[in-house]
């Protein structure tokens, strides 16, 4: 039950009232912080009237201030003249700062000692510097002097508030009367115990994932209608979370020096109906790791007691994933895109593996050691792994690494064993990269078929006389697909330098790309066929050549796919299907040779002028060159498969 102040005073045991004074002082600290933020935001709004600013309603309600008229202060503040601001309710705000300063100082001044006398003298010196705010007019410099955590003169009201807050936190620890599942608590009522236990059950469930790292100390107290739970998370000064519970409403106040980690924290609640206010960036104390920290406030309204306890349990379980999060993100970014690194950390949190095991085992050094063993050419620090394995495989691998690192350490397996498993898994991924290279070659072959189809369809449009803009549009598409194919060639050549016995893929796609280049060139030649002197007889022979080239590209793709089945496990049917596709490509090349000779003869006989003869002649030779390149590519596959079978 709450401390009954009157009876305690009657019995002469004023010392027992100190917890209540501390509790009130901490609430006063919340109100002062709101007033500081209100003055800073109002000043910024007056100096930048065309920008949008938060009305700080969520912050006001979180501080327990009921005056809703304060929500209009930011938007109604204006600069009267140089250095002078008109801030609505200025006198009330400044008087509130004075009163809450004294309320914060009360429990500290009640204890004898140097700290008490020091706070008393500073309070006397600084209280007189607070302007009256008469007529809602305030000097702009006065606002800066009140709210700034830095001062050339040596002391400010903001610095005094911060120092008193630190002393109050220490005093709060001294006053703790009960430990509930590891949380230091005082002034709780019976219903609070259930909620604190729920929060601590979440902490306890996931706290093993931080291993020996310090942090996650929790304090809980009650002030009036509000239950407050605070957790220090890690060791950073400005990295804390304060959870206020009033009825079924939970307010989460979270501060962090890393904006990315703040956004990550918010994302952990994406499946919960939490409403987040605009994030505020504020100046921190000189002792902070960084001069700027960020503050975000989230609100959750529970449907009942069970839902309230469940939400607090979930909130507590998420905090361990914030410890050393930024360090883990930086190490993962050595191998992955920034967004993929954040995605993996979110995945690890959602599945309750975390990232501390990965850091304990060596982080990026462990992976580089694995790469040195797995890769034919050792990778340099900072060289992305996703350029070798591809994004999906890299993400999949690091998800596995974070999982096995945590589960292995929790099972007390030796670090050397876990590191060896991580190295062996990377070797498996590099072996599977061969399949990935073949998939790229298959994608390239699909583009080749598409370009061959374009050449055939363009020639057929000429044959029917219904061309319009189809032919130039087709040539543009062929050019675009050729550019996409070039990227695939570059990708294979880059990856094959890193993977053992992968030169075959580079040679294969480079040869196959010749066929695609010839076909793209053929689509360009089609656009040059003179529209006036087009010979349908010549064109029909060239259409037949284009059909042979298209079929050749299709059979080449069949050979690629069949070769994959032969690689995975030899069977007579698989080998027969592969050899049949190879034979089809060779046969189509021979037929293309014959078709070229016949086409050349028809071009000489039927051409009406030298332009038509030149274009059709070049077009026929280019199409035949594509089938010749297909033949060379399919020979490369056949030789590789036969050599593998011999081995």
Secondary structure as UniProt FT lines:
FT   HELIX           5..10
FT   TURN            11..12
FT   HELIX           14..17
FT   HELIX           18..47
FT   TURN            49..50
FT   HELIX           57..62
FT   TURN            63..64
FT   HELIX           68..72
FT   HELIX           73..76
FT   STRAND          78..81
FT   TURN            82..83
FT   STRAND          84..86
FT   TURN            88..89
FT   HELIX           90..109
FT   HELIX           114..127
FT   TURN            128..129
FT   HELIX           134..136
FT   STRAND          137..139
FT   HELIX           140..147
FT   TURN            152..153
FT   HELIX           157..175
FT   STRAND          178..180
FT   TURN            181..182
FT   STRAND          183..186
FT   HELIX           190..207
FT   HELIX           208..210
FT   TURN            211..212
FT   STRAND          218..223
FT   TURN            224..225
FT   STRAND          226..231
FT   TURN            237..238
FT   STRAND          240..246
FT   TURN            247..248
FT   STRAND          249..256
FT   HELIX           259..267
FT   TURN            268..273
FT   STRAND          275..276
FT   STRAND          280..283
FT   TURN            286..287
FT   STRAND          292..301
FT   HELIX           305..318
FT   HELIX           319..322
FT   TURN            323..324
FT   HELIX           325..332
FT   TURN            333..335
FT   HELIX           338..350
FT   TURN            351..352
FT   HELIX           356..360
FT   TURN            361..363
FT   HELIX           364..374
FT   TURN            381..382
FT   HELIX           386..389
FT   HELIX           391..410
FT   TURN            411..412
FT   HELIX           415..464
FT   TURN            468..469
FT   HELIX           470..496
FT   TURN            497..498
FT   TURN            500..501
FT   HELIX           503..528
FT   HELIX           536..568
FT   HELIX           572..606
FT   HELIX           610..646
//
